[in-house]
């Protein structure tokens, strides 16, 4: 191993950032994309770190790179260094009486209907915060949660098998949506079995909404044979607008269409399903001052802002 003082003279913070990005991404190409660098630059900086450590830092595991024991030691040191720098920055901000810095948020695709609005309102209060928002599918969001790539993850179903802290901040009401001329529109307390026989549009397996719907029908001994299986809530909404069938969607996703009369909500037994939106992070993760501020904003202002009419915002 290198002598005391050797690494301090040869390792830079930027190299440690690159090392951490490679570990999160599991490869040089994805890390380079995340850092807006070329792949050769990322590889070269990792090689320099390996030379300084006098050890290999990564090994191939399947199609991914995994840190070696020496690589993990360096990653742990990098985490400690960046945590201390973050703490120092927060102390400086607190002394200056301002909230500023990066805010990294990732959300599942259905959160795109309300999350940008909330983030925009937050930035009006704290204009010196630099937002980074990623909206993607549930599987990718869980990957990001595991890696700690973001400050907070916005999702409707907290993943099992992960030690996380989850803070509920908003109702996630799942309703049966149909075109306004659907024959069930004026029916009351439509039996779930009747709905199961309708032309039904569903999300792909693994979606939180799909799982909630499948569980509901299974609880009542029913199964649905989907007419169409689509990869996003937006695609399902457009298919319902086109008269291709009915579906279950979060009410937040269809607020405009309900107001305009282009879609209607059916009155079905055992529905709507009432869930929550959660802000999630790994248990034990130390949130930055900016992340804590945004989490407080979500829990105190989220419901009020999203329930207010457009003229009030």
Legacy VTK file of the C-alpha trace (Angstrom):
# vtk DataFile Version 3.0
C-alpha trace
ASCII
DATASET POLYDATA
POINTS 313 float
0.000 0.000 0.000
1.165 3.614 -0.539
3.085 5.385 2.223
1.326 7.938 4.507
0.893 11.251 2.704
1.431 9.644 -0.695
-2.234 9.626 -1.742
-2.926 13.157 -0.537
-0.322 14.432 -2.988
-1.613 12.407 -5.945
-5.384 12.076 -5.610
-7.744 14.898 -6.588
-11.360 15.514 -5.657
-12.324 15.312 -9.314
-10.776 11.855 -9.573
-12.773 10.742 -6.544
-15.949 12.101 -8.159
-15.182 10.091 -11.280
-14.453 6.968 -9.240
-17.787 7.321 -7.417
-19.656 7.808 -10.707
-18.119 4.653 -12.198
-19.116 2.668 -9.111
-22.704 4.000 -9.272
-23.059 3.413 -13.003
-21.252 0.072 -13.075
-19.179 1.085 -16.093
-17.118 3.783 -17.751
-19.538 4.683 -20.545
-22.526 5.441 -18.303
-20.303 7.320 -15.869
-18.884 9.416 -18.699
-22.410 10.276 -19.830
-23.401 11.277 -16.294
-20.310 13.480 -15.891
-20.407 14.910 -19.440
-16.910 13.578 -20.100
-15.488 11.262 -22.731
-15.129 7.588 -21.920
-11.310 7.658 -22.419
-11.033 10.543 -19.935
-12.958 8.596 -17.300
-10.872 5.451 -17.888
-7.623 7.409 -17.703
-8.521 9.050 -14.378
-9.448 5.684 -12.857
-6.117 4.261 -14.073
-4.289 7.146 -12.388
-6.102 6.373 -9.146
-5.240 2.688 -9.508
-1.584 3.625 -9.974
-1.666 5.840 -6.898
-3.297 3.038 -4.875
-0.945 0.432 -6.363
-3.971 -1.825 -6.813
-6.825 -2.580 -9.206
-9.939 -0.643 -8.225
-12.584 -2.476 -10.273
-13.222 -5.983 -11.515
-15.715 -7.256 -14.062
-18.812 -8.976 -12.725
-21.055 -10.047 -15.577
-21.593 -6.915 -17.654
-20.840 -4.514 -14.806
-17.804 -3.223 -12.998
-17.674 -3.894 -9.269
-15.181 -2.312 -6.858
-12.398 -4.499 -5.534
-11.577 -4.454 -1.819
-9.059 -1.647 -2.430
-11.553 0.168 -4.639
-14.213 -0.015 -1.936
-11.751 1.374 0.606
-11.133 4.360 -1.657
-14.862 4.786 -2.306
-15.552 4.804 1.441
-12.869 7.440 1.923
-14.340 9.503 -0.926
-17.794 9.300 0.662
-16.380 10.559 3.961
-14.530 13.401 2.247
-17.551 14.571 0.268
-19.822 14.264 3.312
-17.488 16.502 5.303
-17.310 19.025 2.467
-21.113 18.989 2.225
-21.351 19.595 5.969
-18.909 22.484 5.667
-20.973 23.977 2.823
-24.146 23.684 4.890
-22.506 25.382 7.847
-21.425 28.200 5.560
-24.932 28.518 4.095
-26.524 28.524 7.531
-24.159 31.254 8.638
-25.006 33.252 5.507
-28.738 32.624 5.975
-29.337 31.144 2.512
-30.182 27.811 0.890
-28.243 27.072 -2.272
-26.567 24.187 -4.061
-27.545 21.093 -6.027
-30.811 19.239 -5.564
-30.990 15.829 -7.244
-34.471 14.328 -7.515
-35.627 11.209 -9.371
-39.232 10.148 -9.805
-41.273 7.412 -11.438
-42.909 8.356 -14.732
-46.340 9.102 -13.244
-44.779 11.727 -10.963
-44.108 13.912 -14.013
-47.673 15.233 -13.801
-47.073 17.060 -10.517
-43.385 16.948 -9.556
-42.142 19.668 -11.971
-44.880 21.990 -10.693
-43.837 21.477 -7.079
-40.182 21.874 -7.936
-40.935 25.112 -9.785
-42.782 26.540 -6.789
-39.891 25.572 -4.511
-37.386 27.342 -6.763
-39.399 30.557 -6.517
-38.613 30.524 -2.804
-35.008 29.320 -3.182
-33.772 30.582 -6.574
-30.137 29.737 -5.853
-30.854 25.996 -5.739
-29.693 24.101 -8.857
-32.271 21.388 -9.651
-31.494 18.082 -11.379
-34.660 16.100 -12.118
-34.750 12.601 -13.605
-38.073 10.916 -14.465
-37.887 7.259 -15.465
-39.487 3.850 -14.952
-39.781 2.157 -11.583
-36.963 -0.340 -12.160
-34.485 2.403 -13.022
-35.671 4.542 -10.112
-34.989 1.672 -7.706
-31.491 1.323 -9.195
-30.910 5.003 -8.527
-32.219 4.582 -4.988
-29.806 1.690 -4.351
-26.841 3.651 -5.693
-27.633 6.829 -3.755
-27.340 8.852 -6.970
-30.096 11.252 -5.895
-31.040 13.170 -2.777
-34.661 11.990 -2.872
-36.718 9.512 -4.867
-40.407 10.234 -5.536
-42.492 7.085 -5.885
-45.911 5.674 -5.115
-44.841 2.307 -3.729
-41.906 1.882 -1.366
-39.719 -1.035 -2.515
-39.459 -4.094 -0.292
-36.056 -5.466 0.589
-34.350 -2.084 0.936
-33.633 -0.255 4.174
-35.204 3.119 3.404
-36.799 6.122 5.029
-40.085 7.035 3.322
-42.030 10.229 3.971
-45.615 10.410 2.663
-46.508 13.855 1.334
-49.424 13.506 -1.106
-52.507 11.363 -1.792
-52.215 9.098 -4.840
-55.813 8.341 -5.790
-56.219 5.680 -8.496
-59.528 5.980 -10.393
-61.238 4.195 -13.269
-61.111 6.502 -16.271
-63.190 6.269 -19.452
-64.320 8.362 -22.436
-67.320 10.611 -21.630
-69.651 8.549 -23.853
-68.832 5.221 -22.190
-72.009 3.183 -21.421
-71.029 2.822 -17.753
-70.686 6.564 -17.187
-74.065 7.061 -15.508
-74.072 3.773 -13.602
-73.525 3.805 -9.854
-71.509 1.249 -7.870
-70.547 -0.722 -10.960
-69.552 -4.256 -9.838
-65.865 -5.000 -10.183
-66.766 -8.149 -12.148
-68.529 -5.971 -14.732
-65.445 -3.807 -15.075
-63.274 -6.903 -15.556
-65.276 -7.720 -18.700
-64.738 -4.271 -20.239
-61.990 -3.498 -22.731
-59.241 -2.873 -20.209
-55.949 -1.068 -20.794
-53.057 -1.700 -18.392
-49.491 -0.622 -17.660
-46.566 -2.975 -18.150
-45.728 -5.561 -15.429
-43.656 -3.999 -12.645
-45.539 -0.705 -12.702
-46.882 0.370 -9.324
-50.313 1.115 -10.804
-50.415 -2.260 -12.555
-49.560 -4.087 -9.337
-52.243 -2.222 -7.383
-54.889 -3.077 -10.016
-53.833 -6.746 -10.260
-53.942 -7.070 -6.475
-57.423 -5.521 -6.290
-58.909 -7.964 -8.808
-57.076 -10.914 -7.229
-58.485 -10.024 -3.784
-61.977 -10.446 -5.250
-61.200 -13.631 -7.184
-61.164 -11.873 -10.538
-58.699 -11.658 -13.396
-58.501 -9.178 -16.234
-57.487 -10.014 -19.761
-55.961 -6.751 -20.957
-57.028 -5.453 -24.333
-53.780 -3.487 -24.526
-50.619 -3.310 -22.440
-48.817 0.035 -22.700
-45.526 1.323 -21.327
-46.577 4.642 -19.806
-49.523 6.367 -18.185
-49.485 8.964 -20.952
-49.870 6.250 -23.603
-52.796 4.770 -21.674
-54.429 8.175 -21.307
-54.191 8.779 -25.044
-55.643 5.330 -25.754
-58.606 6.013 -23.443
-59.116 9.398 -25.115
-59.213 7.552 -28.440
-62.019 5.312 -27.157
-59.950 2.122 -27.045
-61.050 1.118 -23.558
-61.004 1.979 -19.862
-58.132 1.954 -17.399
-57.026 2.843 -13.889
-54.886 5.966 -13.624
-53.787 8.360 -10.885
-56.210 11.286 -10.652
-53.286 13.723 -10.839
-52.522 12.433 -14.349
-55.920 13.336 -15.776
-56.785 16.600 -14.016
-56.907 18.643 -17.246
-58.941 16.063 -19.144
-61.480 15.787 -16.323
-61.843 19.562 -16.188
-62.325 19.796 -19.972
-64.775 16.873 -20.034
-62.630 14.796 -22.374
-62.471 12.001 -19.784
-64.725 10.863 -16.971
-64.270 8.820 -13.802
-66.486 5.745 -13.441
-68.186 4.889 -10.152
-66.912 1.359 -9.477
-67.116 -0.729 -6.327
-63.886 -0.899 -4.274
-62.511 2.090 -6.172
-60.870 4.543 -6.069
-57.741 3.003 -4.579
-56.128 5.399 -2.152
-52.360 5.300 -2.020
-49.640 7.779 -1.078
-46.778 9.484 -2.827
-43.540 9.112 -0.908
-40.202 10.904 -0.828
-37.693 8.103 -0.230
-33.995 7.790 0.543
-31.745 5.052 1.905
-31.943 4.706 5.678
-28.988 6.414 7.291
-28.361 8.671 4.301
-27.434 12.158 5.480
-29.588 14.618 3.567
-28.087 17.914 2.510
-29.575 21.170 3.737
-31.153 21.671 0.302
-32.693 18.172 0.298
-34.071 18.640 3.825
-35.511 21.980 2.792
-37.233 20.470 -0.265
-38.586 17.560 1.805
-40.060 20.030 4.304
-41.583 21.948 1.390
-43.214 18.784 0.001
-44.775 17.812 3.321
-46.007 21.291 4.246
-46.944 22.806 0.872
-47.447 19.939 -1.596
-51.126 19.239 -0.952
-52.053 22.933 -0.801
-50.319 23.780 -4.073
-51.749 20.882 -6.044
-55.282 21.370 -4.747
-55.299 25.113 -5.469
-57.013 26.299 -8.681
-54.703 27.604 -11.444
-55.530 31.227 -10.654
-54.236 30.757 -7.108
-50.823 29.517 -8.177
LINES 1 314
313 0 1 2 3 4 5 6 7 8 9 10 11 12 13 14 15 16 17 18 19 20 21 22 23 24 25 26 27 28 29 30 31 32 33 34 35 36 37 38 39 40 41 42 43 44 45 46 47 48 49 50 51 52 53 54 55 56 57 58 59 60 61 62 63 64 65 66 67 68 69 70 71 72 73 74 75 76 77 78 79 80 81 82 83 84 85 86 87 88 89 90 91 92 93 94 95 96 97 98 99 100 101 102 103 104 105 106 107 108 109 110 111 112 113 114 115 116 117 118 119 120 121 122 123 124 125 126 127 128 129 130 131 132 133 134 135 136 137 138 139 140 141 142 143 144 145 146 147 148 149 150 151 152 153 154 155 156 157 158 159 160 161 162 163 164 165 166 167 168 169 170 171 172 173 174 175 176 177 178 179 180 181 182 183 184 185 186 187 188 189 190 191 192 193 194 195 196 197 198 199 200 201 202 203 204 205 206 207 208 209 210 211 212 213 214 215 216 217 218 219 220 221 222 223 224 225 226 227 228 229 230 231 232 233 234 235 236 237 238 239 240 241 242 243 244 245 246 247 248 249 250 251 252 253 254 255 256 257 258 259 260 261 262 263 264 265 266 267 268 269 270 271 272 273 274 275 276 277 278 279 280 281 282 283 284 285 286 287 288 289 290 291 292 293 294 295 296 297 298 299 300 301 302 303 304 305 306 307 308 309 310 311 312
